[in-house]
Amino acid sequence: ASSSSSSSSSSAFSSSSAHYANDRKDIFFYQADDDHYVPRALLLDLEPRVIHGIKQSDQANLYNPENVWVHREGNGAGNNWAKGFQLAQEVSEDILDMISREADGSDSLEGFYLCHSISGGTGSGMGSHVLEQLADHFPKKVVQTYSVFPSHEGHSDVIVQPYNAMLTLKRLILNADSVVVVDNKALDRISGEKLRIPNPTFEETNALISTVMAASTSTLRFPSYMNNDLVGMLSSLIPTPRCHFLTTGYTPFTSERQTQTVRKTSVLNVMKRLLDPKNILVSANTRKGCFLSMLDVIQGDVDPTHVHKSLQTIRDQHLVRFIPWGPTGIQVALARSSPYIKNTHRVSGLMLANHTSIRSLFERTAKEYSRMIQRRVYLQNFEREPLFADGLDEFHDSNEVVQAMIAEYKACEQPDFLSYGLDE
């Protein structure tokens, strides 16, 4: 989207200009007075290390300097949700001014994307406060997050991550309209099994996430006759408001470090692979439970008749189990991609799905949280912050919200779900 990339392949653009004439660069970028494109993005952090790295990178001049913010003390949140939340609360007016300035510069604001982690202090605590601010000040706008969940296996650098995750989950349930879940265990698994990279760098795992993000927004950036707005896309994926946690799958993954292996791809091949748990960016077994909804975004050289045949084959082979109480089916969107990005495979695909097995992530978090809170370990750093000065009610409230969501996802698998909760 930057001016430098538009000069890299003039011949490719000239041959495809008519096909890509209606791409929507203005969704995520605006055009400056000198005609270069500036992202509609805010970079927020409580310590300078990551943002300093961006400022030293090739993307240093890409972002608006007014939209890059680091806390003046720069000490971070110490992996503490309460500290991150409190520091964000103290500067909430500054952050809200930045958000409002970008919102006012939009012709027709539809919503917000928030990218964060839920296990550390800044992504969880500051991210939670930003979510609350967006819900309070923009109640009619869609808020979708890309949330990185921690791995629950092995030793974690953040010993209080169950506390941080539990407190953040409450905000994701109550203040977000849609949450695209990505977990570190699945990223490591895909890097090792699919890309043959045993010890991936942050850049390589972030590349997996950005690939999914780019594919999930492709129908917005290259609009066609359907799925060309955020509200329309999410409304078909989220049949009940609380159950708005989405699972993603992608195929085929590629990496610069991987020895390139190009295989033959077809629509049926891609759609079947998207159902394979090994291609899903969440450590949940989608062979158990059922789908509430599913959207496959297929990119590449695709004949629509092949899509219909593939759907019929998947239906005949009973490869997908949907909820028993509502109209269901696999939705398919045929999406275009940038003419400047070379793709070695003829067809690629993204799956956005709402599946009841996602509750297993929350159950693991709740189990670890319960084990720690019962012993009251590592609570002293939380109790120093104003939000916990009068007790641990915030922890208990968060646990109740998460448990209610787990129960609702479980109830979705039953035929009588439409009467769930009516007796209460």
VOPAGU-2260 file (C-alpha; in pm, 1 decimal, decimal comma):
REM VOPAGU-2260
SITE   aa  ch    i         X         Y         Z
SITE  ALA   A    0       0,0       0,0       0,0
SITE  SER   A    1     297,5     232,5      26,8
SITE  SER   A    2     421,6     437,2    -267,7
SITE  SER   A    3     740,4     233,6    -287,2
SITE  SER   A    4     551,2     -89,1    -355,7
SITE  SER   A    5     344,9      68,8    -632,5
SITE  SER   A    6     657,7     129,3    -836,3
SITE  SER   A    7     791,4    -224,3    -797,8
SITE  SER   A    8     575,9    -390,7   -1061,4
SITE  SER   A    9     440,1    -143,3   -1313,1
SITE  SER   A   10     394,3    -407,5   -1583,0
SITE  ALA   A   11     191,8    -628,9   -1350,0
SITE  PHE   A   12     -27,2    -335,9   -1257,6
SITE  SER   A   13     -83,9    -221,7   -1614,5
SITE  SER   A   14    -206,6    -566,9   -1712,8
SITE  SER   A   15    -435,5    -588,5   -1411,3
SITE  SER   A   16    -533,0    -225,9   -1358,1
SITE  ALA   A   17    -890,5    -271,0   -1468,1
SITE  HIS   A   18    -931,9    -572,4   -1241,1
SITE  TYR   A   19    -800,4    -389,3    -933,5
SITE  ALA   A   20    -932,9     -41,6   -1009,2
SITE  ASN   A   21   -1191,7     -62,1    -730,7
SITE  ASP   A   22    -963,8    -175,8    -450,0
SITE  ARG   A   23   -1031,0       8,8    -125,9
SITE  LYS   A   24    -701,2     149,9      -5,5
SITE  ASP   A   25    -892,9     407,9     198,8
SITE  ILE   A   26   -1019,4     146,2     446,3
SITE  PHE   A   27    -687,3     111,7     627,2
SITE  PHE   A   28    -494,8     406,0     478,4
SITE  TYR   A   29    -547,3     771,1     398,8
SITE  GLN   A   30    -362,3     972,6     138,0
SITE  ALA   A   31    -132,5    1250,3     254,3
SITE  ASP   A   32     -87,5    1580,6      69,9
SITE  ASP   A   33     209,5    1438,4    -121,8
SITE  ASP   A   34      -5,6    1139,9    -228,2
SITE  HIS   A   35     174,2     874,9     -22,5
SITE  TYR   A   36     -40,2     643,5     189,5
SITE  VAL   A   37     -45,3     659,6     569,4
SITE  PRO   A   38    -194,2     376,4     781,4
SITE  ARG   A   39    -498,2     451,8     996,3
SITE  ALA   A   40    -311,6     288,7    1284,7
SITE  LEU   A   41    -217,9     375,0    1642,0
SITE  LEU   A   42      91,8     215,0    1794,7
SITE  LEU   A   43      57,0     213,0    2174,5
SITE  ASP   A   44     296,8      69,1    2430,1
SITE  LEU   A   45     404,0     120,2    2789,6
SITE  GLU   A   46     772,4      52,3    2718,7
SITE  PRO   A   47     976,8     163,9    2417,6
SITE  ARG   A   48    1156,6    -153,0    2300,1
SITE  VAL   A   49     916,0    -277,1    2030,7
SITE  ILE   A   50     822,1      65,9    1897,6
SITE  HIS   A   51    1188,7     166,0    1895,2
SITE  GLY   A   52    1249,8    -139,3    1676,5
SITE  ILE   A   53     981,3     -20,1    1433,4
SITE  LYS   A   54    1139,1     325,5    1423,5
SITE  GLN   A   55    1470,3     165,7    1325,9
SITE  SER   A   56    1313,8     -53,4    1056,6
SITE  ASP   A   57    1222,9      -1,8     692,1
SITE  GLN   A   58     873,0     100,1     804,8
SITE  ALA   A   59    1001,8     391,2    1012,5
SITE  ASN   A   60     848,1     655,8     784,8
SITE  LEU   A   61     528,2     466,7     714,6
SITE  TYR   A   62     332,4     563,3    1027,8
SITE  ASN   A   63     205,5     901,9    1134,6
SITE  PRO   A   64     440,5    1013,1    1419,3
SITE  GLU   A   65     141,4    1160,3    1603,8
SITE  ASN   A   66      -4,8     810,7    1623,0
SITE  VAL   A   67     298,5     651,3    1786,4
SITE  TRP   A   68     271,5     666,0    2165,0
SITE  VAL   A   69     496,9     531,2    2440,2
SITE  HIS   A   70     437,8     599,8    2808,9
SITE  ARG   A   71     663,5     881,1    2930,4
SITE  GLU   A   72     814,2     663,5    3207,5
SITE  GLY   A   73     872,5     374,0    2969,7
SITE  ASN   A   74     893,3     113,2    3243,9
SITE  GLY   A   75     618,2    -111,1    3109,4
SITE  ALA   A   76     355,7    -292,1    3313,9
SITE  GLY   A   77     580,4    -556,0    3465,7
SITE  ASN   A   78     361,6    -835,7    3323,3
SITE  ASN   A   79      85,3    -717,6    3555,3
SITE  TRP   A   80    -267,3    -662,9    3418,6
SITE  ALA   A   81    -356,4    -425,1    3703,6
SITE  LYS   A   82     -48,8    -209,1    3641,6
SITE  GLY   A   83    -116,1    -190,4    3268,6
SITE  PHE   A   84    -481,3    -103,4    3326,5
SITE  GLN   A   85    -394,0     166,5    3581,1
SITE  LEU   A   86    -126,0     328,3    3362,2
SITE  ALA   A   87    -366,9     334,6    3067,2
SITE  GLN   A   88    -637,1     484,0    3287,4
SITE  GLU   A   89    -405,1     768,0    3390,0
SITE  VAL   A   90    -344,8     867,6    3026,5
SITE  SER   A   91    -686,3     771,7    2889,4
SITE  GLU   A   92    -757,2    1125,8    2764,4
SITE  ASP   A   93    -439,4    1129,3    2555,4
SITE  ILE   A   94    -518,4     791,1    2401,7
SITE  LEU   A   95    -882,3     879,7    2342,1
SITE  ASP   A   96    -779,1    1203,6    2169,1
SITE  MET   A   97    -563,8    1002,3    1928,4
SITE  ILE   A   98    -845,1     756,8    1859,6
SITE  SER   A   99   -1099,3    1037,1    1811,3
SITE  ARG   A  100    -868,8    1224,5    1572,0
SITE  GLU   A  101    -838,5     918,8    1348,0
SITE  ALA   A  102   -1211,7     845,6    1377,1
SITE  ASP   A  103   -1297,1    1203,8    1276,3
SITE  GLY   A  104   -1074,2    1166,1     971,1
SITE  SER   A  105   -1281,3     872,0     843,5
SITE  ASP   A  106   -1556,3     930,3     589,2
SITE  SER   A  107   -1776,8     649,3     718,3
SITE  LEU   A  108   -1633,7     482,3    1027,5
SITE  GLU   A  109   -1751,1     123,2    1062,5
SITE  GLY   A  110   -1536,8      -6,9    1344,0
SITE  PHE   A  111   -1199,3     -73,7    1504,0
SITE  TYR   A  112    -939,8    -350,9    1503,6
SITE  LEU   A  113    -735,5    -411,4    1817,8
SITE  CYS   A  114    -424,0    -631,6    1805,2
SITE  HIS   A  115    -285,0    -746,4    2139,9
SITE  SER   A  116    -171,6   -1032,8    2359,8
SITE  ILE   A  117    -370,6   -1136,1    2667,3
SITE  SER   A  118     -95,4   -1286,0    2883,8
SITE  GLY   A  119     145,3    -997,2    2952,6
SITE  GLY   A  120      79,1    -667,6    3126,9
SITE  THR   A  121      46,4    -414,6    2845,2
SITE  GLY   A  122    -154,1    -614,9    2592,4
SITE  SER   A  123    -387,0    -743,7    2862,9
SITE  GLY   A  124    -418,6    -445,2    3097,9
SITE  MET   A  125    -383,0    -155,3    2858,2
SITE  GLY   A  126    -570,7    -351,5    2592,2
SITE  SER   A  127    -859,5    -405,3    2834,8
SITE  HIS   A  128    -880,7     -35,4    2910,7
SITE  VAL   A  129    -878,1      57,8    2541,6
SITE  LEU   A  130   -1158,9    -194,0    2481,4
SITE  GLU   A  131   -1367,1     -32,0    2755,4
SITE  GLN   A  132   -1300,6     314,0    2613,8
SITE  LEU   A  133   -1404,8     208,0    2263,5
SITE  ALA   A  134   -1725,3      51,1    2396,8
SITE  ASP   A  135   -1807,5     364,0    2600,6
SITE  HIS   A  136   -1729,3     628,8    2339,1
SITE  PHE   A  137   -1818,2     441,5    2018,7
SITE  PRO   A  138   -2105,2     213,9    2127,8
SITE  LYS   A  139   -2249,9     176,7    1777,8
SITE  LYS   A  140   -1919,7      85,1    1609,9
SITE  VAL   A  141   -1788,8    -266,6    1563,1
SITE  VAL   A  142   -1484,5    -368,5    1768,6
SITE  GLN   A  143   -1294,6    -672,4    1644,5
SITE  THR   A  144    -976,5    -794,1    1809,1
SITE  TYR   A  145    -692,4   -1019,5    1702,9
SITE  SER   A  146    -599,3   -1167,5    2040,2
SITE  VAL   A  147    -293,1   -1383,5    2098,2
SITE  PHE   A  148    -357,4   -1641,6    2369,4
SITE  PRO   A  149     -74,8   -1796,3    2573,8
SITE  SER   A  150      47,3   -2151,8    2544,6
SITE  HIS   A  151     -62,0   -2359,0    2843,3
SITE  GLU   A  152     219,1   -2609,1    2809,9
SITE  GLY   A  153     570,1   -2577,0    2941,3
SITE  HIS   A  154     721,7   -2297,3    3145,7
SITE  SER   A  155     590,4   -1944,3    3090,3
SITE  ASP   A  156     794,0   -1627,8    3132,1
SITE  VAL   A  157     480,2   -1465,0    3274,6
SITE  ILE   A  158     400,3   -1652,3    3593,7
SITE  VAL   A  159      75,1   -1460,7    3651,5
SITE  GLN   A  160     -56,6   -1514,3    3297,6
SITE  PRO   A  161    -372,7   -1699,9    3423,7
SITE  TYR   A  162    -465,5   -1387,1    3621,8
SITE  ASN   A  163    -392,5   -1156,6    3327,6
SITE  ALA   A  164    -581,1   -1378,5    3082,6
SITE  MET   A  165    -886,5   -1413,4    3307,1
SITE  LEU   A  166    -919,2   -1038,1    3359,8
SITE  THR   A  167    -876,4    -971,1    2987,2
SITE  LEU   A  168   -1127,1   -1239,0    2884,7
SITE  LYS   A  169   -1397,3   -1053,6    3076,5
SITE  ARG   A  170   -1339,1    -744,9    2859,0
SITE  LEU   A  171   -1320,4    -948,2    2539,7
SITE  ILE   A  172   -1657,1   -1103,6    2625,2
SITE  LEU   A  173   -1831,2    -783,6    2732,0
SITE  ASN   A  174   -1668,5    -512,2    2519,6
SITE  ALA   A  175   -1569,6    -674,7    2189,0
SITE  ASP   A  176   -1806,9    -769,2    1909,4
SITE  SER   A  177   -1572,0   -1026,0    1758,1
SITE  VAL   A  178   -1247,2   -1187,0    1874,9
SITE  VAL   A  179   -1018,9   -1366,9    1631,5
SITE  VAL   A  180    -827,4   -1610,2    1851,6
SITE  VAL   A  181    -468,0   -1708,6    1784,3
SITE  ASP   A  182    -267,5   -1905,5    2038,1
SITE  ASN   A  183     106,6   -1944,5    2071,8
SITE  LYS   A  184      97,0   -2323,5    2096,0
SITE  ALA   A  185     -73,3   -2348,9    1756,9
SITE  LEU   A  186     173,4   -2102,0    1603,1
SITE  ASP   A  187     466,2   -2311,6    1726,5
SITE  ARG   A  188     298,5   -2629,4    1599,1
SITE  ILE   A  189     237,1   -2487,0    1252,0
SITE  SER   A  190     592,3   -2351,0    1235,1
SITE  GLY   A  191     736,3   -2690,2    1325,4
SITE  GLU   A  192     504,6   -2924,3    1135,0
SITE  LYS   A  193     407,3   -2720,5     829,5
SITE  LEU   A  194     707,4   -2494,8     777,0
SITE  ARG   A  195     977,0   -2718,6     928,3
SITE  ILE   A  196    1099,7   -2433,1    1147,7
SITE  PRO   A  197    1163,2   -2578,5    1497,3
SITE  ASN   A  198    1247,2   -2248,6    1668,2
SITE  PRO   A  199    1058,7   -1969,4    1489,8
SITE  THR   A  200    1148,2   -1606,5    1551,6
SITE  PHE   A  201     891,6   -1345,3    1652,0
SITE  GLU   A  202     902,9   -1215,1    1294,6
SITE  GLU   A  203     813,4   -1558,7    1158,6
SITE  THR   A  204     523,0   -1619,4    1396,9
SITE  ASN   A  205     399,2   -1264,9    1339,3
SITE  ALA   A  206     411,7   -1337,9     965,9
SITE  LEU   A  207     164,0   -1623,1    1019,8
SITE  ILE   A  208     -72,9   -1388,2    1202,3
SITE  SER   A  209     -37,7   -1111,9     942,1
SITE  THR   A  210    -110,4   -1364,5     665,3
SITE  VAL   A  211    -438,6   -1452,6     837,2
SITE  MET   A  212    -519,6   -1085,8     899,5
SITE  ALA   A  213    -456,1    -995,2     536,6
SITE  ALA   A  214    -671,9   -1280,9     410,1
SITE  SER   A  215    -953,6   -1203,3     655,1
SITE  THR   A  216    -969,7    -842,8     534,4
SITE  SER   A  217    -927,5    -919,5     163,6
SITE  THR   A  218   -1301,2    -901,3      90,2
SITE  LEU   A  219   -1305,4    -553,4     247,7
SITE  ARG   A  220   -1000,3    -426,6      60,3
SITE  PHE   A  221   -1097,3    -583,8    -272,9
SITE  PRO   A  222   -1477,4    -570,8    -248,0
SITE  SER   A  223   -1716,8    -779,7    -451,3
SITE  TYR   A  224   -2089,1    -834,7    -431,2
SITE  MET   A  225   -2084,4    -988,7     -78,9
SITE  ASN   A  226   -1883,7    -982,8     245,7
SITE  ASN   A  227   -1757,7    -635,9     154,5
SITE  ASP   A  228   -1828,0    -474,1     491,2
SITE  LEU   A  229   -1731,2    -572,6     844,3
SITE  VAL   A  230   -2083,7    -578,8     989,0
SITE  GLY   A  231   -2215,6    -801,8     712,4
SITE  MET   A  232   -1926,8   -1043,3     745,5
SITE  LEU   A  233   -1951,6   -1077,8    1124,2
SITE  SER   A  234   -2331,1   -1095,9    1142,9
SITE  SER   A  235   -2329,2   -1427,2     957,1
SITE  LEU   A  236   -2050,2   -1567,8    1175,5
SITE  ILE   A  237   -2192,6   -1473,5    1515,2
SITE  PRO   A  238   -2548,1   -1602,9    1566,7
SITE  THR   A  239   -2552,6   -1520,7    1939,9
SITE  PRO   A  240   -2373,4   -1214,2    2083,0
SITE  ARG   A  241   -2174,0   -1373,9    2364,0
SITE  CYS   A  242   -2031,9   -1652,5    2145,5
SITE  HIS   A  243   -1818,5   -1425,9    1927,1
SITE  PHE   A  244   -1477,9   -1597,4    1948,8
SITE  LEU   A  245   -1362,4   -1699,3    1601,8
SITE  THR   A  246   -1125,8   -1977,5    1501,2
SITE  THR   A  247    -905,2   -1933,8    1195,8
SITE  GLY   A  248    -741,5   -2178,5     960,2
SITE  TYR   A  249    -518,7   -2112,6     660,5
SITE  THR   A  250    -356,1   -2312,3     381,5
SITE  PRO   A  251    -101,0   -2331,5     234,7
SITE  PHE   A  252     137,9   -2157,3     474,6
SITE  THR   A  253     474,3   -2046,1     336,6
SITE  SER   A  254     788,2   -1898,6     488,9
SITE  GLU   A  255    1097,9   -1725,8     355,4
SITE  ARG   A  256    1318,3   -1962,1     557,5
SITE  GLN   A  257    1133,4   -2272,5     438,7
SITE  THR   A  258    1268,6   -2463,9     142,2
SITE  GLN   A  259     990,7   -2383,8     -99,6
SITE  THR   A  260     776,0   -2682,1    -185,4
SITE  VAL   A  261     505,0   -2599,7    -434,6
SITE  ARG   A  262     222,9   -2850,6    -456,3
SITE  LYS   A  263     -84,0   -2867,8    -673,5
SITE  THR   A  264    -378,0   -2688,5    -512,4
SITE  SER   A  265    -744,6   -2699,6    -599,5
SITE  VAL   A  266   -1059,0   -2558,4    -442,8
SITE  LEU   A  267   -1159,7   -2894,5    -295,5
SITE  ASN   A  268    -806,9   -2960,1    -170,2
SITE  VAL   A  269    -791,7   -2620,9       1,5
SITE  MET   A  270   -1139,9   -2643,8     154,1
SITE  LYS   A  271   -1067,7   -2990,1     295,0
SITE  ARG   A  272    -733,4   -2878,2     438,1
SITE  LEU   A  273    -901,2   -2585,8     610,6
SITE  LEU   A  274   -1102,2   -2839,6     812,2
SITE  ASP   A  275    -785,7   -3015,7     930,9
SITE  PRO   A  276    -702,5   -2916,1    1292,8
SITE  LYS   A  277    -333,7   -2909,2    1193,4
SITE  ASN   A  278    -400,9   -2599,4     980,9
SITE  ILE   A  279    -595,1   -2415,0    1250,1
SITE  LEU   A  280    -432,9   -2137,9    1456,1
SITE  VAL   A  281    -606,9   -2245,9    1776,1
SITE  SER   A  282    -515,3   -2543,0    1994,6
SITE  ALA   A  283    -867,1   -2681,4    2000,2
SITE  ASN   A  284    -991,6   -3004,4    1848,2
SITE  THR   A  285   -1251,9   -2903,3    1591,7
SITE  ARG   A  286   -1334,0   -3270,8    1531,1
SITE  LYS   A  287   -1522,5   -3253,8    1861,6
SITE  GLY   A  288   -1814,4   -3019,8    1919,8
SITE  CYS   A  289   -1980,8   -2842,3    1630,9
SITE  PHE   A  290   -1961,8   -2536,3    1410,0
SITE  LEU   A  291   -2199,0   -2246,4    1469,5
SITE  SER   A  292   -2088,7   -2093,3    1140,2
SITE  MET   A  293   -1809,6   -2103,3     883,2
SITE  LEU   A  294   -1679,8   -1871,9     613,8
SITE  ASP   A  295   -1413,7   -1984,0     367,1
SITE  VAL   A  296   -1231,6   -1702,2     187,6
SITE  ILE   A  297   -1078,5   -1852,5    -126,6
SITE  GLN   A  298    -813,6   -1657,7    -316,8
SITE  GLY   A  299    -656,9   -1731,9    -652,8
SITE  ASP   A  300    -759,0   -1878,4    -984,9
SITE  VAL   A  301   -1100,9   -2019,2    -895,4
SITE  ASP   A  302   -1391,0   -2134,9   -1108,3
SITE  PRO   A  303   -1719,4   -2082,8    -916,3
SITE  THR   A  304   -1849,0   -2416,9   -1041,6
SITE  HIS   A  305   -1562,0   -2587,7    -859,2
SITE  VAL   A  306   -1679,5   -2423,1    -537,8
SITE  HIS   A  307   -2027,0   -2571,7    -569,2
SITE  LYS   A  308   -1886,3   -2916,6    -646,2
SITE  SER   A  309   -1648,9   -2893,6    -348,1
SITE  LEU   A  310   -1930,8   -2795,1    -113,0
SITE  GLN   A  311   -2136,0   -3088,9    -235,5
SITE  THR   A  312   -1844,3   -3328,5    -181,9
SITE  ILE   A  313   -1785,5   -3202,5     173,3
SITE  ARG   A  314   -2156,7   -3234,0     245,2
SITE  ASP   A  315   -2177,1   -3586,9     103,3
SITE  GLN   A  316   -1873,0   -3700,7     302,5
SITE  HIS   A  317   -2015,3   -3550,3     625,9
SITE  LEU   A  318   -1687,2   -3370,2     701,9
SITE  VAL   A  319   -1851,1   -3088,8     898,4
SITE  ARG   A  320   -2085,1   -3107,1    1196,1
SITE  PHE   A  321   -2299,8   -2798,0    1248,0
SITE  ILE   A  322   -2525,9   -2692,3    1535,0
SITE  PRO   A  323   -2860,0   -2878,7    1543,7
SITE  TRP   A  324   -3081,4   -2578,5    1615,6
SITE  GLY   A  325   -3034,0   -2333,7    1328,9
SITE  PRO   A  326   -2980,1   -2291,2     953,3
SITE  THR   A  327   -2617,3   -2364,7     873,1
SITE  GLY   A  328   -2376,7   -2425,5     590,0
SITE  ILE   A  329   -2032,4   -2333,6     466,5
SITE  GLN   A  330   -2028,6   -1982,8     323,8
SITE  VAL   A  331   -1769,8   -1915,7      55,4
SITE  ALA   A  332   -1630,7   -1580,3     -53,6
SITE  LEU   A  333   -1411,8   -1558,0    -361,0
SITE  ALA   A  334   -1155,2   -1289,8    -289,0
SITE  ARG   A  335    -888,1   -1118,3    -490,4
SITE  SER   A  336    -539,8   -1040,3    -365,3
SITE  SER   A  337    -278,7    -776,9    -434,8
SITE  PRO   A  338    -119,8    -796,5    -781,4
SITE  TYR   A  339     214,7    -699,8    -620,8
SITE  ILE   A  340     241,7   -1009,9    -404,5
SITE  LYS   A  341     365,8   -1317,7    -584,5
SITE  ASN   A  342     187,6   -1634,0    -474,8
SITE  THR   A  343     345,2   -1961,0    -580,4
SITE  HIS   A  344      20,2   -2152,4    -525,5
SITE  ARG   A  345    -274,8   -2125,8    -760,6
SITE  VAL   A  346    -533,4   -2138,3    -479,6
SITE  SER   A  347    -511,3   -2044,8    -111,0
SITE  GLY   A  348    -777,7   -2024,5     153,1
SITE  LEU   A  349    -872,9   -1885,1     491,6
SITE  MET   A  350   -1136,3   -2027,6     723,3
SITE  LEU   A  351   -1314,6   -1802,3     972,6
SITE  ALA   A  352   -1528,4   -2022,7    1193,0
SITE  ASN   A  353   -1727,4   -2010,6    1512,5
SITE  HIS   A  354   -1678,5   -2348,7    1683,1
SITE  THR   A  355   -1780,2   -2473,9    2025,6
SITE  SER   A  356   -1438,7   -2633,6    2088,1
SITE  ILE   A  357   -1296,4   -2284,8    2146,0
SITE  ARG   A  358   -1424,4   -2316,7    2500,8
SITE  SER   A  359   -1137,8   -2557,9    2575,1
SITE  LEU   A  360    -897,6   -2261,1    2571,8
SITE  PHE   A  361   -1107,8   -2081,7    2828,1
SITE  GLU   A  362   -1146,8   -2394,7    3038,3
SITE  ARG   A  363    -767,7   -2433,2    3055,8
SITE  THR   A  364    -729,1   -2068,4    3155,8
SITE  ALA   A  365   -1003,3   -2103,1    3419,3
SITE  LYS   A  366    -843,1   -2419,1    3559,3
SITE  GLU   A  367    -502,0   -2254,6    3597,5
SITE  TYR   A  368    -660,1   -1940,5    3741,7
SITE  SER   A  369    -859,0   -2143,7    3996,2
SITE  ARG   A  370    -548,0   -2333,6    4105,6
SITE  MET   A  371    -358,0   -2008,5    4170,0
SITE  ILE   A  372    -636,0   -1800,4    4324,6
SITE  GLN   A  373    -723,0   -2071,7    4575,6
SITE  ARG   A  374    -368,0   -2055,1    4708,9
SITE  ARG   A  375    -362,0   -1674,0    4682,3
SITE  VAL   A  376     -19,5   -1682,8    4517,4
SITE  TYR   A  377     137,1   -1379,2    4344,9
SITE  LEU   A  378    -151,2   -1148,4    4437,0
SITE  GLN   A  379      55,9    -883,6    4614,3
SITE  ASN   A  380     141,6    -693,6    4294,8
SITE  PHE   A  381    -228,0    -677,0    4203,3
SITE  GLU   A  382    -333,8    -564,5    4550,4
SITE  ARG   A  383    -100,4    -264,2    4526,9
SITE  GLU   A  384    -309,3    -117,6    4244,2
SITE  PRO   A  385    -624,7      92,5    4308,2
SITE  LEU   A  386    -860,0    -148,5    4129,0
SITE  PHE   A  387    -781,5    -420,7    4385,0
SITE  ALA   A  388    -733,3    -201,4    4690,7
SITE  ASP   A  389   -1071,4    -301,8    4836,6
SITE  GLY   A  390   -1053,9    -671,9    4754,3
SITE  LEU   A  391   -1049,7    -926,5    4476,9
SITE  ASP   A  392   -1403,8    -874,5    4348,7
SITE  GLU   A  393   -1273,6    -799,9    3999,0
SITE  PHE   A  394   -1118,8   -1147,2    3983,1
SITE  HIS   A  395   -1440,3   -1313,0    4097,9
SITE  ASP   A  396   -1653,6   -1112,1    3853,5
SITE  SER   A  397   -1422,4   -1202,8    3565,2
SITE  ASN   A  398   -1437,2   -1571,6    3654,2
SITE  GLU   A  399   -1819,4   -1562,8    3660,4
SITE  VAL   A  400   -1833,5   -1400,1    3316,1
SITE  VAL   A  401   -1590,8   -1654,0    3168,7
SITE  GLN   A  402   -1771,9   -1950,3    3325,8
SITE  ALA   A  403   -2102,7   -1825,2    3184,1
SITE  MET   A  404   -1949,2   -1805,9    2838,1
SITE  ILE   A  405   -1806,0   -2157,7    2866,5
SITE  ALA   A  406   -2150,5   -2285,2    2965,6
SITE  GLU   A  407   -2313,9   -2107,2    2671,1
SITE  TYR   A  408   -2071,1   -2253,8    2417,7
SITE  LYS   A  409   -2139,6   -2597,3    2566,4
SITE  ALA   A  410   -2515,3   -2538,1    2545,7
SITE  CYS   A  411   -2481,2   -2447,4    2176,1
SITE  GLU   A  412   -2422,3   -2814,8    2102,4
SITE  GLN   A  413   -2768,7   -2910,3    2230,1
SITE  PRO   A  414   -3088,7   -2909,9    2018,2
SITE  ASP   A  415   -3275,9   -2705,6    2281,4
SITE  PHE   A  416   -3026,3   -2416,2    2283,0
SITE  LEU   A  417   -3287,7   -2160,8    2173,5
SITE  SER   A  418   -3452,9   -2199,3    2514,8
SITE  TYR   A  419   -3117,6   -2178,9    2700,3
SITE  GLY   A  420   -3130,1   -1933,4    2987,6
SITE  LEU   A  421   -3497,9   -1847,4    2952,0
SITE  ASP   A  422   -3583,6   -2016,5    3282,5
SITE  GLU   A  423   -3339,9   -1799,1    3477,1
